[in-house]
Amino acid sequence: MRGSYPAYGFGGTNIDGLWQAVDELRSRFEKRAGTRAGKGEVRAAVLALLAERPMHGYQIIREIEDRSGGSWKPSAGSVYPTLQLLADEGVISAEESNSRKIYSLTEAGREEVARDHPSAPWDTAGPHGGAEFMSLPKAGVELAQAAAQVNRTGSPEQVRQAVAVLEEARRRMYSILAQD
C-alpha cells in the first residue's frame, strides 16, 4: 500500500521523508548495536569477561548478549577465532573440562586488560554508556517498523491516527531533553 499514497499525503506528511528517516535510523542502529561489532570489540569483550572468571565459548557469547541488553550477540564465527588468536598470543589459556574448553586469562592477559581495556564494550556502548543507551535505537527501529506496517496495510484513517501518535511521541521526546 505504500505506493498508493502520494509522497505528500495526509496533512502534508512527507511519506518519502519518513521512509528515509526509518532507513537512516535502521542503518545507525545496525552499525552501533547490531550483531556486528567494531574492530577489537570482540577481543575487548572476551578479555573483560575472562577477567571476571573462566568461561567456555558459549558462555562468553551469552554473557555478551546479556550485558549488552540483547543488542549485541556475537557469532561463534567471531568469538572462537578470537579465542584461538588470544591463546596463540599467550593472553589466555584453555583447559579441557567436561569435553569443553574453559578459557582463562594468563598473567599476560591480565596485564593487557589492565593496560588496554579498562572498561568493557557494553559499559561504553554510546556517549552515555551502558546497555540502557543501546535500547533507545532498538526501540526507535521497532517503532519505525510499526509505522511502516500501518503505512503499508492501514486504512487512511489508521494512517492519520498513526501520524498523530508519532507527532505526539516526537514532542514528548523533545520535552524529555528540555527537562533539567
Secondary structure as GFF3:
##gff-version 3
##sequence-region A 1 180
A	DSSP	three_ten_helix	2	4	.	.	.	ID=ss1
A	DSSP	three_ten_helix	10	12	.	.	.	ID=ss2
A	DSSP	alpha_helix	15	33	.	.	.	ID=ss3
A	DSSP	alpha_helix	41	52	.	.	.	ID=ss4
A	DSSP	alpha_helix	57	67	.	.	.	ID=ss5
A	DSSP	alpha_helix	76	88	.	.	.	ID=ss6
A	DSSP	beta_strand	92	97	.	.	.	ID=ss7
A	DSSP	beta_strand	100	105	.	.	.	ID=ss8
A	DSSP	alpha_helix	107	116	.	.	.	ID=ss9
A	DSSP	three_ten_helix	121	124	.	.	.	ID=ss10
A	DSSP	alpha_helix	130	153	.	.	.	ID=ss11
A	DSSP	alpha_helix	156	178	.	.	.	ID=ss12
###
